Amino acid sequence: MAGTFTAKGDPLLRRASDPGYRVAWKYKYKFERGALEGEMTYGEAKKKAEELQAKEPDKVFWPELIYE
């Protein structure tokens, strides 16, 4: 059974004010991945990902578009 996903924002254009993003993460050397709770704009998610990357160098953080 196939489902349909809709994006909360525009997947092609990433303006700082675009809503519908969250911060996702993964370990560099382990097979674990996750995402932080909460919805924010692309600019906020990017800034938060940069802050978390500086604090935790064993993980990679990035802004991720939320699909429902």
Secondary structure, DSSP 8 states (H G I E B T S, - for coil): ------BSS-SS---TT---EEEEEEESSSS-EEE-SS-B-HHHHHHHHHHHHHH-TTEEEEEEE-B-
